[in-house]
Amino acid sequence: MDPIAVMLILLAVGAGVVIIVIRRAAVVFVLRIQDGKARVIRGKPPPGFASACEEVCRLHGLSRGEIRAVRTGAGQELRFSKDIPERLRQPFRNVWTPPPGGGGGGGMRASR
């Protein structure tokens, strides 16, 4: 096989691995909803968030889905699986308490 082709393949595989690692590092917590019960799969959600999610599920008849909190440049945001309809996402955001302090990384102007 051509050495340049091997190098390009290795570079593509390496880039893929780096992207996967970075995306996984951005996840703060994962909450899985099964049969209306919220279970923490990864990380540590705010106190009371899982039980509040169960209440939202009970009120709206939701039985399954997944909620992730991810780090962004502006702090953290919730992301939802396709099992959670758009109309039910706001009630979950309403019971979530994002961490204080926002995102950080604002440079000199942010510290004034």
N, CA, C and O atoms as a printed pandas DataFrame, in Angstrom:
     atom_number atom_name residue_name chain_id  residue_number  x_coord  y_coord  z_coord
0              1         N          MET        A               1    0.850   -1.176    0.000
1              2        CA          MET        A               1    0.000    0.000    0.000
2              3         C          MET        A               1    0.896    1.239    0.000
3              4         O          MET        A               1    1.991    1.232    0.564
4              5         N          ASP        A               2    0.425    2.270   -0.623
5              6        CA          ASP        A               2    1.154    3.527   -0.740
6              7         C          ASP        A               2    1.340    4.151    0.655
7              8         O          ASP        A               2    0.372    4.246    1.409
8              9         N          PRO        A               3    2.561    4.576    1.012
9             10        CA          PRO        A               3    2.801    5.157    2.344
10            11         C          PRO        A               3    1.955    6.406    2.613
11            12         O          PRO        A               3    1.567    6.654    3.755
12            13         N          ILE        A               4    1.673    7.181    1.588
13            14        CA          ILE        A               4    0.852    8.384    1.784
14            15         C          ILE        A               4   -0.585    7.990    2.137
15            16         O          ILE        A               4   -1.212    8.621    2.987
16            17         N          ALA        A               5   -1.098    6.955    1.490
17            18        CA          ALA        A               5   -2.451    6.484    1.790
18            19         C          ALA        A               5   -2.532    5.963    3.224
19            20         O          ALA        A               5   -3.507    6.225    3.929
20            21         N          VAL        A               6   -1.509    5.228    3.654
21            22        CA          VAL        A               6   -1.471    4.718    5.026
22            23         C          VAL        A               6   -1.460    5.881    6.011
23            24         O          VAL        A               6   -2.163    5.861    7.021
24            25         N          MET        A               7   -0.655    6.895    5.704
25            26        CA          MET        A               7   -0.561    8.069    6.572
26            27         C          MET        A               7   -1.909    8.794    6.660
27            28         O          MET        A               7   -2.303    9.226    7.743
28            29         N          LEU        A               8   -2.614    8.931    5.544
29            30        CA          LEU        A               8   -3.916    9.593    5.545
30            31         C          LEU        A               8   -4.954    8.794    6.336
31            32         O          LEU        A               8   -5.773    9.368    7.054
32            33         N          ILE        A               9   -4.912    7.480    6.200
33            34        CA          ILE        A               9   -5.837    6.631    6.953
34            35         C          ILE        A               9   -5.575    6.758    8.453
35            36         O          ILE        A               9   -6.510    6.904    9.240
36            37         N          LEU        A              10   -4.306    6.702    8.843
37            38        CA          LEU        A              10   -3.958    6.840   10.261
38            39         C          LEU        A              10   -4.354    8.214   10.800
39            40         O          LEU        A              10   -4.823    8.330   11.932
40            41         N          LEU        A              11   -4.166    9.238    9.996
41            42        CA          LEU        A              11   -4.540   10.592   10.396
42            43         C          LEU        A              11   -6.056   10.697   10.595
43            44         O          LEU        A              11   -6.512   11.312   11.559
44            45         N          ALA        A              12   -6.827   10.107    9.698
45            46        CA          ALA        A              12   -8.289   10.141    9.813
46            47         C          ALA        A              12   -8.761    9.386   11.056
47            48         O          ALA        A              12   -9.645    9.857   11.773
48            49         N          VAL        A              13   -8.177    8.225   11.309
49            50        CA          VAL        A              13   -8.545    7.445   12.495
50            51         C          VAL        A              13   -8.181    8.218   13.761
51            52         O          VAL        A              13   -8.971    8.277   14.703
52            53         N          GLY        A              14   -7.002    8.802   13.784
53            54        CA          GLY        A              14   -6.569    9.589   14.944
54            55         C          GLY        A              14   -7.481   10.776   15.198
55            56         O          GLY        A              14   -7.827   11.065   16.344
56            57         N          ALA        A              15   -7.871   11.464   14.133
57            58        CA          ALA        A              15   -8.776   12.609   14.278
58            59         C          ALA        A              15  -10.128   12.155   14.826
59            60         O          ALA        A              15  -10.727   12.839   15.655
60            61         N          GLY        A              16  -10.599   11.010   14.364
61            62        CA          GLY        A              16  -11.868   10.474   14.864
62            63         C          GLY        A              16  -11.807   10.164   16.347
63            64         O          GLY        A              16  -12.748   10.456   17.086
64            65         N          VAL        A              17  -10.710    9.576   16.783
65            66        CA          VAL        A              17  -10.533    9.251   18.202
66            67         C          VAL        A              17  -10.509   10.528   19.035
67            68         O          VAL        A              17  -11.138   10.589   20.091
68            69         N          VAL        A              18   -9.794   11.539   18.573
69            70        CA          VAL        A              18   -9.714   12.809   19.303
70            71         C          VAL        A              18  -11.102   13.441   19.424
71            72         O          VAL        A              18  -11.463   13.941   20.489
72            73         N          ILE        A              19  -11.868   13.421   18.357
73            74        CA          ILE        A              19  -13.215   14.000   18.393
74            75         C          ILE        A              19  -14.094   13.263   19.400
75            76         O          ILE        A              19  -14.832   13.893   20.156
76            77         N          ILE        A              20  -14.020   11.956   19.414
77            78        CA          ILE        A              20  -14.822   11.163   20.357
78            79         C          ILE        A              20  -14.434   11.479   21.797
79            80         O          ILE        A              20  -15.304   11.643   22.652
80            81         N          VAL        A              21  -13.141   11.566   22.071
81            82        CA          VAL        A              21  -12.667   11.854   23.431
82            83         C          VAL        A              21  -13.123   13.240   23.875
83            84         O          VAL        A              21  -13.565   13.414   25.011
84            85         N          ILE        A              22  -13.018   14.219   22.993
85            86        CA          ILE        A              22  -13.425   15.584   23.343
86            87         C          ILE        A              22  -14.925   15.651   23.600
87            88         O          ILE        A              22  -15.359   16.298   24.554
88            89         N          ARG        A              23  -15.715   14.998   22.770
89            90        CA          ARG        A              23  -17.172   15.021   22.958
90            91         C          ARG        A              23  -17.572   14.340   24.260
91            92         O          ARG        A              23  -18.476   14.812   24.949
92            93         N          ARG        A              24  -16.914   13.240   24.606
93            94        CA          ARG        A              24  -17.231   12.547   25.863
94            95         C          ARG        A              24  -16.836   13.396   27.065
95            96         O          ARG        A              24  -17.519   13.377   28.088
96            97         N          ALA        A              25  -15.741   14.138   26.949
97            98        CA          ALA        A              25  -15.287   14.974   28.061
98            99         C          ALA        A              25  -16.243   16.134   28.302
99           100         O          ALA        A              25  -16.306   16.656   29.415
100          101         N          ALA        A              26  -16.983   16.543   27.286
101          102        CA          ALA        A              26  -17.909   17.663   27.425
102          103         C          ALA        A              26  -19.187   17.275   28.164
103          104         O          ALA        A              26  -19.924   18.154   28.612
104          105         N          VAL        A              27  -19.461   15.991   28.299
105          106        CA          VAL        A              27  -20.690   15.539   28.961
106          107         C          VAL        A              27  -20.517   15.636   30.478
107          108         O          VAL        A              27  -19.594   15.049   31.042
108          109         N          VAL        A              28  -21.409   16.376   31.129
109          110        CA          VAL        A              28  -21.359   16.553   32.577
110          111         C          VAL        A              28  -22.116   15.423   33.276
111          112         O          VAL        A              28  -21.615   14.833   34.233
112          113         N          PHE        A              29  -23.314   15.129   32.797
113          114        CA          PHE        A              29  -24.065   13.991   33.320
114          115         C          PHE        A              29  -25.040   13.486   32.263
115          116         O          PHE        A              29  -25.413   14.200   31.332
116          117         N          VAL        A              30  -25.437   12.232   32.443
117          118        CA          VAL        A              30  -26.436   11.603   31.571
118          119         C          VAL        A              30  -27.501   10.991   32.465
119          120         O          VAL        A              30  -27.195   10.261   33.408
120          121         N          LEU        A              31  -28.747   11.295   32.160
121          122        CA          LEU        A              31  -29.890   10.779   32.902
122          123         C          LEU        A              31  -30.760    9.994   31.924
123          124         O          LEU        A              31  -31.197   10.537   30.909
124          125         N          ARG        A              32  -31.008    8.742   32.218
125          126        CA          ARG        A              32  -31.840    7.910   31.340
126          127         C          ARG        A              32  -33.192    7.693   32.007
127          128         O          ARG        A              32  -33.279    7.376   33.194
128          129         N          ILE        A              33  -34.240    7.872   31.214
129          130        CA          ILE        A              33  -35.604    7.670   31.696
130          131         C          ILE        A              33  -36.128    6.371   31.097
131          132         O          ILE        A              33  -36.198    6.220   29.877
132          133         N          GLN        A              34  -36.495    5.439   31.967
133          134        CA          GLN        A              34  -37.083    4.164   31.548
134          135         C          GLN        A              34  -38.299    3.899   32.418
135          136         O          GLN        A              34  -38.214    3.915   33.646
136          137         N          ASP        A              35  -39.417    3.657   31.778
137          138        CA          ASP        A              35  -40.682    3.420   32.489
138          139         C          ASP        A              35  -41.008    4.560   33.449
139          140         O          ASP        A              35  -41.547    4.329   34.531
140          141         N          GLY        A              36  -40.679    5.794   33.052
141          142        CA          GLY        A              36  -40.971    6.964   33.861
142          143         C          GLY        A              36  -40.029    7.198   35.022
143          144         O          GLY        A              36  -40.202    8.163   35.765
144          145         N          LYS        A              37  -39.035    6.339   35.199
145          146        CA          LYS        A              37  -38.060    6.472   36.288
146          147         C          LYS        A              37  -36.752    7.021   35.729
147          148         O          LYS        A              37  -36.270    6.553   34.698
148          149         N          ALA        A              38  -36.181    8.008   36.407
149          150        CA          ALA        A              38  -34.923    8.621   35.983
150          151         C          ALA        A              38  -33.762    7.949   36.705
151          152         O          ALA        A              38  -33.775    7.792   37.926
152          153         N          ARG        A              39  -32.760    7.558   35.927
153          154        CA          ARG        A              39  -31.588    6.885   36.495
154          155         C          ARG        A              39  -30.335    7.590   35.979
155          156         O          ARG        A              39  -30.206    7.834   34.779
156          157         N          VAL        A              40  -29.421    7.911   36.877
157          158        CA          VAL        A              40  -28.169    8.562   36.492
158          159         C          VAL        A              40  -27.251    7.505   35.885
159          160         O          VAL        A              40  -26.938    6.502   36.526
160          161         N          ILE        A              41  -26.827    7.738   34.655
161          162        CA          ILE        A              41  -25.946    6.818   33.944
162          163         C          ILE        A              41  -24.492    7.263   34.081
163          164         O          ILE        A              41  -23.579    6.440   34.164
164          165         N          ARG        A              42  -24.296    8.580   34.104
165          166        CA          ARG        A              42  -22.934    9.109   34.149
166          167         C          ARG        A              42  -22.952   10.476   34.821
167          168         O          ARG        A              42  -23.905   11.239   34.664
168          169         N          GLY        A              43  -21.911   10.779   35.559
169          170        CA          GLY        A              43  -21.764   12.089   36.169
170          171         C          GLY        A              43  -22.648   12.288   37.389
171          172         O          GLY        A              43  -23.157   11.331   37.971
172          173         N          LYS        A              44  -22.819   13.560   37.766
173          174        CA          LYS        A              44  -23.581   13.893   38.964
174          175         C          LYS        A              44  -24.487   15.089   38.659
175          176         O          LYS        A              44  -24.015   16.224   38.594
176          177         N          PRO        A              45  -25.782   14.838   38.472
177          178        CA          PRO        A              45  -26.710   15.954   38.238
178          179         C          PRO        A              45  -26.934   16.748   39.522
179          180         O          PRO        A              45  -26.585   16.282   40.607
180          181         N          PRO        A              46  -27.515   17.946   39.408
181          182        CA          PRO        A              46  -27.807   18.730   40.609
182          183         C          PRO        A              46  -28.732   17.959   41.556
183          184         O          PRO        A              46  -29.529   17.135   41.108
184          185         N          PRO        A              47  -28.631   18.221   42.854
185          186        CA          PRO        A              47  -29.490   17.528   43.822
186          187         C          PRO        A              47  -30.969   17.724   43.483
187          188         O          PRO        A              47  -31.415   18.839   43.213
188          189         N          GLY        A              48  -31.704   16.644   43.501
189          190        CA          GLY        A              48  -33.136   16.709   43.256
190          191         C          GLY        A              48  -33.550   16.714   41.794
191          192         O          GLY        A              48  -34.742   16.640   41.492
192          193         N          PHE        A              49  -32.588   16.801   40.881
193          194        CA          PHE        A              49  -32.946   16.886   39.461
194          195         C          PHE        A              49  -33.591   15.593   38.969
195          196         O          PHE        A              49  -34.582   15.638   38.240
196          197         N          ALA        A              50  -33.045   14.450   39.355
197          198        CA          ALA        A              50  -33.596   13.169   38.888
198          199         C          ALA        A              50  -35.036   12.992   39.365
199          200         O          ALA        A              50  -35.896   12.573   38.591
200          201         N          SER        A              51  -35.303   13.306   40.625
201          202        CA          SER        A              51  -36.678   13.149   41.124
202          203         C          SER        A              51  -37.616   14.165   40.471
203          204         O          SER        A              51  -38.782   13.857   40.222
204          205         N          ALA        A              52  -37.120   15.372   40.194
205          206        CA          ALA        A              52  -37.937   16.368   39.499
206          207         C          ALA        A              52  -38.251   15.907   38.075
207          208         O          ALA        A              52  -39.344   16.153   37.565
208          209         N          CYS        A              53  -37.290   15.239   37.437
209          210        CA          CYS        A              53  -37.519   14.695   36.092
210          211         C          CYS        A              53  -38.588   13.610   36.126
211          212         O          CYS        A              53  -39.415   13.522   35.219
212          213         N          GLU        A              54  -38.573   12.791   37.159
213          214        CA          GLU        A              54  -39.609   11.763   37.294
214          215         C          GLU        A              54  -40.987   12.404   37.429
215          216         O          GLU        A              54  -41.971   11.894   36.892
216          217         N          GLU        A              55  -41.055   13.513   38.143
217          218        CA          GLU        A              55  -42.326   14.224   38.301
218          219         C          GLU        A              55  -42.801   14.781   36.953
219          220         O          GLU        A              55  -43.985   14.698   36.629
220          221         N          VAL        A              56  -41.881   15.344   36.175
221          222        CA          VAL        A              56  -42.229   15.844   34.837
222          223         C          VAL        A              56  -42.744   14.692   33.977
223          224         O          VAL        A              56  -43.738   14.838   33.266
224          225         N          CYS        A              57  -42.071   13.555   34.046
225          226        CA          CYS        A              57  -42.501   12.376   33.279
226          227         C          CYS        A              57  -43.906   11.941   33.691
227          228         O          CYS        A              57  -44.736   11.613   32.843
228          229         N          ARG        A              58  -44.159   11.942   34.985
229          230        CA          ARG        A              58  -45.474   11.532   35.483
230          231         C          ARG        A              58  -46.562   12.496   35.004
231          232         O          ARG        A              58  -47.629   12.068   34.563
232          233         N          LEU        A              59  -46.284   13.796   35.093
233          234        CA          LEU        A              59  -47.274   14.800   34.700
234          235         C          LEU        A              59  -47.593   14.757   33.208
235          236         O          LEU        A              59  -48.727   15.013   32.802
236          237         N          HIS        A              60  -46.588   14.432   32.396
237          238        CA          HIS        A              60  -46.755   14.495   30.937
238          239         C          HIS        A              60  -46.833   13.124   30.268
239          240         O          HIS        A              60  -46.935   13.036   29.045
240          241         N          GLY        A              61  -46.786   12.060   31.060
241          242        CA          GLY        A              61  -46.924   10.721   30.495
242          243         C          GLY        A              61  -45.738   10.255   29.671
243          244         O          GLY        A              61  -45.899    9.460   28.745
244          245         N          LEU        A              62  -44.553   10.740   29.998
245          246        CA          LEU        A              62  -43.343   10.328   29.274
246          247         C          LEU        A              62  -42.763    9.085   29.939
247          248         O          LEU        A              62  -42.622    9.040   31.161
248          249         N          SER        A              63  -42.429    8.080   29.141
249          250        CA          SER        A              63  -41.930    6.840   29.736
250          251         C          SER        A              63  -40.470    6.560   29.422
251          252         O          SER        A              63  -39.840    5.769   30.123
252          253         N          ARG        A              64  -39.908    7.189   28.382
253          254        CA          ARG        A              64  -38.505    6.906   28.068
254          255         C          ARG        A              64  -37.842    8.103   27.404
255          256         O          ARG        A              64  -38.496    8.966   26.817
256          257         N          GLY        A              65  -36.508    8.122   27.520
257          258        CA          GLY        A              65  -35.722    9.185   26.908
258          259         C          GLY        A              65  -34.388    9.325   27.612
259          260         O          GLY        A              65  -34.077    8.585   28.546
260          261         N          GLU        A              66  -33.607   10.283   27.150
261          262        CA          GLU        A              66  -32.294   10.522   27.744
262          263         C          GLU        A              66  -32.026   12.018   27.750
263          264         O          GLU        A              66  -32.304   12.717   26.775
264          265         N          ILE        A              67  -31.484   12.497   28.859
265          266        CA          ILE        A              67  -31.136   13.903   29.023
266          267         C          ILE        A              67  -29.655   13.968   29.342
267          268         O          ILE        A              67  -29.163   13.255   30.216
268          269         N          ARG        A              68  -28.947   14.836   28.620
269          270        CA          ARG        A              68  -27.517   15.045   28.847
270          271         C          ARG        A              68  -27.275   16.514   29.163
271          272         O          ARG        A              68  -27.885   17.397   28.561
272          273         N          ALA        A              69  -26.390   16.764   30.100
273          274        CA          ALA        A              69  -25.894   18.120   30.315
274          275         C          ALA        A              69  -24.496   18.158   29.715
275          276         O          ALA        A              69  -23.655   17.317   30.031
276          277         N          VAL        A              70  -24.254   19.133   28.852
277          278        CA          VAL        A              70  -22.950   19.248   28.204
278          279         C          VAL        A              70  -22.371   20.634   28.458
279          280         O          VAL        A              70  -23.093   21.625   28.567
280          281         N          ARG        A              71  -21.045   20.670   28.548
281          282        CA          ARG        A              71  -20.345   21.942   28.695
282          283         C          ARG        A              71  -20.325   22.650   27.349
283          284         O          ARG        A              71  -20.058   22.040   26.314
284          285         N          THR        A              72  -20.612   23.943   27.381
285          286        CA          THR        A              72  -20.512   24.774   26.188
286          287         C          THR        A              72  -19.678   25.996   26.548
287          288         O          THR        A              72  -19.267   26.156   27.698
288          289         N          GLY        A              73  -19.433   26.841   25.588
289          290        CA          GLY        A              73  -18.679   28.058   25.859
290          291         C          GLY        A              73  -19.396   28.981   26.830
291          292         O          GLY        A              73  -18.758   29.802   27.490
292          293         N          ALA        A              74  -20.713   28.858   26.924
293          294        CA          ALA        A              74  -21.507   29.726   27.787
294          295         C          ALA        A              74  -21.880   29.070   29.114
295          296         O          ALA        A              74  -22.634   29.658   29.890
296          297         N          GLY        A              75  -21.382   27.888   29.392
297          298        CA          GLY        A              75  -21.718   27.186   30.631
298          299         C          GLY        A              75  -22.125   25.761   30.351
299          300         O          GLY        A              75  -21.339   24.985   29.807
300          301         N          GLN        A              76  -23.347   25.406   30.716
301          302        CA          GLN        A              76  -23.875   24.066   30.452
302          303         C          GLN        A              76  -25.250   24.196   29.824
303          304         O          GLN        A              76  -25.966   25.170   30.059
304          305         N          GLU        A              77  -25.607   23.207   29.027
305          306        CA          GLU        A              77  -26.959   23.166   28.475
306          307         C          GLU        A              77  -27.442   21.727   28.448
307          308         O          GLU        A              77  -26.649   20.785   28.416
308          309         N          LEU        A              78  -28.754   21.579   28.463
309          310        CA          LEU        A              78  -29.356   20.254   28.402
310          311         C          LEU        A              78  -29.593   19.875   26.950
311          312         O          LEU        A              78  -30.000   20.704   26.136
312          313         N          ARG        A              79  -29.336   18.623   26.642
313          314        CA          ARG        A              79  -29.630   18.072   25.319
314          315         C          ARG        A              79  -30.498   16.846   25.530
315          316         O          ARG        A              79  -30.326   16.104   26.497
316          317         N          PHE        A              80  -31.428   16.645   24.620
317          318        CA          PHE        A              80  -32.446   15.617   24.787
318          319         C          PHE        A              80  -32.413   14.618   23.641
319          320         O          PHE        A              80  -32.091   14.965   22.505
320          321         N          SER        A              81  -32.754   13.365   23.959
321          322        CA          SER        A              81  -32.874   12.351   22.918
322          323         C          SER        A              81  -34.155   12.607   22.127
323          324         O          SER        A              81  -35.029   13.362   22.553
324          325         N          LYS        A              82  -34.243   11.968   20.980
325          326        CA          LYS        A              82  -35.422   12.152   20.125
326          327         C          LYS        A              82  -36.688   11.578   20.762
327          328         O          LYS        A              82  -37.794   11.880   20.315
328          329         N          ASP        A              83  -36.538   10.754   21.802
329          330        CA          ASP        A              83  -37.700   10.195   22.496
330          331         C          ASP        A              83  -38.461   11.249   23.299
331          332         O          ASP        A              83  -39.616   11.040   23.669
332          333         N          ILE        A              84  -37.812   12.376   23.563
333          334        CA          ILE        A              84  -38.449   13.439   24.338
334          335         C          ILE        A              84  -38.930   14.501   23.355
335          336         O          ILE        A              84  -38.113   15.189   22.743
336          337         N          PRO        A              85  -40.249   14.644   23.194
337          338        CA          PRO        A              85  -40.775   15.603   22.219
338          339         C          PRO        A              85  -40.372   17.038   22.559
339          340         O          PRO        A              85  -40.127   17.375   23.717
340          341         N          GLU        A              86  -40.312   17.859   21.536
341          342        CA          GLU        A              86  -39.922   19.265   21.682
342          343         C          GLU        A              86  -40.777   19.962   22.749
343          344         O          GLU        A              86  -40.250   20.746   23.539
344          345         N          ARG        A              87  -42.069   19.692   22.782
345          346        CA          ARG        A              87  -42.977   20.371   23.718
346          347         C          ARG        A              87  -42.712   19.993   25.174
347          348         O          ARG        A              87  -43.127   20.719   26.078
348          349         N          LEU        A              88  -42.027   18.867   25.421
349          350        CA          LEU        A              88  -41.752   18.438   26.796
350          351         C          LEU        A              88  -40.361   18.841   27.275
351          352         O          LEU        A              88  -40.018   18.599   28.432
352          353         N          ARG        A              89  -39.574   19.435   26.431
353          354        CA          ARG        A              89  -38.199   19.773   26.831
354          355         C          ARG        A              89  -38.153   20.951   27.803
355          356         O          ARG        A              89  -37.326   20.967   28.714
356          357         N          GLN        A              90  -39.026   21.926   27.619
357          358        CA          GLN        A              90  -39.013   23.089   28.503
358          359         C          GLN        A              90  -39.329   22.730   29.952
359          360         O          GLN        A              90  -38.682   23.270   30.849
360          361         N          PRO        A              91  -40.290   21.845   30.230
361          362        CA          PRO        A              91  -40.510   21.478   31.636
362          363         C          PRO        A              91  -39.258   20.897   32.311
363          364         O          PRO        A              91  -39.044   21.117   33.503
364          365         N          PHE        A              92  -38.433   20.158   31.559
365          366        CA          PHE        A              92  -37.186   19.640   32.140
366          367         C          PHE        A              92  -36.209   20.784   32.398
367          368         O          PHE        A              92  -35.518   20.796   33.416
368          369         N          ARG        A              93  -36.152   21.735   31.485
369          370        CA          ARG        A              93  -35.265   22.894   31.696
370          371         C          ARG        A              93  -35.723   23.703   32.909
371          372         O          ARG        A              93  -34.905   24.270   33.634
372          373         N          ASN        A              94  -37.036   23.748   33.119
373          374        CA          ASN        A              94  -37.573   24.521   34.243
374          375         C          ASN        A              94  -37.179   23.941   35.601
375          376         O          ASN        A              94  -37.060   24.688   36.572
376          377         N          VAL        A              95  -36.975   22.629   35.689
377          378        CA          VAL        A              95  -36.608   22.019   36.976
378          379         C          VAL        A              95  -35.099   21.863   37.136
379          380         O          VAL        A              95  -34.635   21.393   38.175
380          381         N          TRP        A              96  -34.329   22.249   36.125
381          382        CA          TRP        A              96  -32.875   22.133   36.162
382          383         C          TRP        A              96  -32.277   23.425   36.694
383          384         O          TRP        A              96  -32.688   24.516   36.301
384          385         N          THR        A              97  -31.309   23.298   37.586
385          386        CA          THR        A              97  -30.586   24.455   38.100
386          387         C          THR        A              97  -29.170   24.400   37.555
387          388         O          THR        A              97  -28.355   23.609   38.028
388          389         N          PRO        A              98  -28.863   25.242   36.551
389          390        CA          PRO        A              98  -27.495   25.216   36.019
390          391         C          PRO        A              98  -26.506   25.706   37.072
391          392         O          PRO        A              98  -26.871   26.480   37.957
392          393         N          PRO        A              99  -25.262   25.259   36.979
393          394        CA          PRO        A              99  -24.271   25.689   37.967
394          395         C          PRO        A              99  -24.010   27.183   37.863
395          396         O          PRO        A              99  -24.089   27.748   36.772
396          397         N          PRO        A             100  -23.702   27.829   38.976
397          398        CA          PRO        A             100  -23.419   29.265   38.933
398          399         C          PRO        A             100  -22.102   29.540   38.228
399          400         O          PRO        A             100  -21.221   28.683   38.164
400          401         N          GLY        A             101  -21.986   30.732   37.710
401          402        CA          GLY        A             101  -20.708   31.149   37.150
402          403         C          GLY        A             101  -20.619   31.097   35.649
403          404         O          GLY        A             101  -19.615   31.547   35.097
404          405         N          GLY        A             102  -21.597   30.580   34.960
405          406        CA          GLY        A             102  -21.561   30.571   33.500
406          407         C          GLY        A             102  -20.462   29.695   32.964
407          408         O          GLY        A             102  -20.110   28.676   33.559
408          409         N          GLY        A             103  -19.919   30.104   31.827
409          410        CA          GLY        A             103  -18.984   29.248   31.112
410          411         C          GLY        A             103  -17.533   29.500   31.418
411          412         O          GLY        A             103  -16.775   28.550   31.612
412          413         N          GLY        A             104  -17.125   30.733   31.468
413          414        CA          GLY        A             104  -15.717   31.026   31.675
414          415         C          GLY        A             104  -14.981   31.158   30.370
415          416         O          GLY        A             104  -15.560   30.990   29.297
416          417         N          GLY        A             105  -13.709   31.458   30.460
417          418        CA          GLY        A             105  -12.894   31.587   29.262
418          419         C          GLY        A             105  -13.133   32.879   28.515
419          420         O          GLY        A             105  -12.978   32.917   27.295
420          421         N          GLY        A             106  -13.509   33.946   29.216
421          422        CA          GLY        A             106  -13.850   35.191   28.541
422          423         C          GLY        A             106  -12.687   36.125   28.294
423          424         O          GLY        A             106  -12.863   37.141   27.621
424          425         N          GLY        A             107  -11.511   35.829   28.804
425          426        CA          GLY        A             107  -10.368   36.706   28.582
426          427         C          GLY        A             107  -10.383   37.909   29.509
427          428         O          GLY        A             107  -11.089   37.922   30.517
428          429         N          MET        A             108   -9.597   38.920   29.158
429          430        CA          MET        A             108   -9.426   40.099   30.009
430          431         C          MET        A             108  -10.720   40.895   30.170
431          432         O          MET        A             108  -11.030   41.339   31.275
432          433         N          ARG        A             109  -11.476   41.082   29.094
433          434        CA          ARG        A             109  -12.688   41.887   29.199
434          435         C          ARG        A             109  -13.709   41.254   30.142
435          436         O          ARG        A             109  -14.464   41.969   30.800
436          437         N          ALA        A             110  -13.740   39.944   30.214
437          438        CA          ALA        A             110  -14.709   39.269   31.078
438          439         C          ALA        A             110  -14.400   39.492   32.552
439          440         O          ALA        A             110  -15.299   39.379   33.385
440          441         N          SER        A             111  -13.162   39.803   32.895
441          442        CA          SER        A             111  -12.790   39.952   34.302
442          443         C          SER        A             111  -12.970   41.373   34.814
443          444         O          SER        A             111  -12.753   41.615   36.001
444          445         N          ARG        A             112  -13.351   42.305   33.984
445          446        CA          ARG        A             112  -13.530   43.701   34.421
446          447         C          ARG        A             112  -14.826   43.913   35.128
447          448         O          ARG        A             112  -15.122   45.029   35.554
